[in-house]
Amino acid sequence: MKLFNCDNCGSALFFENVICLHCRSSLAFLPDRMELAAIEPAPQADDLWRQLTSPRMRHWNRLTPAIARPPPSA
C-alpha cells in the first residue's frame, strides 16, 4: 500500500483520505503525477480547484476533488 504525504503539512495520508486529518486540507488525486494533493476551491466557482503548494498549479483547474467521490458502500 502506497503512503502519501500532505503537501500542505507533511502528515501521512492514505489513498482513501479525502481530507488531511492534521491540517484539514481537502485532497485530490492527480493521476498524471500519481499523488494526492492538498487543494482549495475557487471563491466563485464550485468546480474549480487549485493545488495549495505547487507553483506549477497556481492557476485554477477543473479537478475532480476526492471529496466529490461517493463514499464506499458498507
PETA-V845334 format. One record per pair of residues at least 6 apart in sequence whose ideal C-beta (glycine too) atoms are under 6 Angstrom apart, sorted by the first residue. I is the first residue (numbers start at 1). J is the second residue. D is the distance in whole Angstrom. If there is no record, write none. Layout:
# PETA-V845334
i = (I/I)
j = (J/J)
d = (D/D)
This chain:
# PETA-V845334
i = (3/4/4/6/6/6/7/7/7/8/8/8/8/9/9/11/11/13/17/18/18/18/19/25/26/26/26/27/27/28/28/28/28/28/29/30/37/38/39/39/39/40/41/42/42/47/48/49/49/50/50/51)
j = (12/13/36/13/20/38/37/38/53/23/25/38/52/22/23/20/22/36/27/27/66/67/26/38/39/65/67/36/66/37/39/63/65/66/36/37/51/52/49/51/65/52/49/48/60/62/60/63/65/57/60/57)
d = (6/4/4/6/4/6/6/5/5/5/5/4/5/5/4/6/4/5/6/6/4/5/6/4/5/6/5/5/5/6/5/5/4/5/6/5/5/4/5/6/6/6/6/4/5/6/4/4/6/6/5/4)
